[in-house]
Amino acid sequence: MNYTHVIWDFNGTILSDMQICIDSVNEMLSQRKLETISDIEAYRRIFDFPVIDYYRRLGFDFSKEPYEELAKTWINLYEKNFSRAKLTENLYETLFSISKKGITQDIISAGDEKMLENQLAKFKIRHFFGTVMGLDNIHAAGKTEIARAWRKNNPCAKALFIGDTIHDAESAHEAECDCILFSGGHQSGDKLISRKLPVVNDISEILNYI
């Protein structure tokens, strides 16, 4: 397709962190005697953006504990568990193949930008990426505004957006990009298929579209 850019989501697409996300929120749920998430498939069915709505569905009572405080607690638990996170299978080889084609790779994420930079450095993959765009907070409200900013900075780019959630499809639309969704991340394949976009089960399959 002669793409000039590939834009990556981070959590769930580059980084396989679903289980540590579950473990972190389950610890919070257990402490409050709320029903925990049974497994990854149950998590994928309930997770969505904005994250505040996901917390509400889990049963957190914001009149007792503000979302901002809950988010801080979750981040602390996530960082404690982060050593168990890993790169998505076949991710490194895919990044390398795209870079060999001379295509610029960027990241757009709803995560905190400083945290993103630290995690990219930890996994030694920062060199694959040009621009890394995230939020300046931990509240994970979404990234459509970041996507619009990316397009403003790259008005002539022909880009492909790769993500693992419906929100990534929405962000791709705002960035005026083509989009491929990955079924091995934070939302179920059934949800992703509803967007009527290409869905891949292995991240290396995106090479068939480039």
Disulfide bonds with the S-S distance in Angstrom:
none
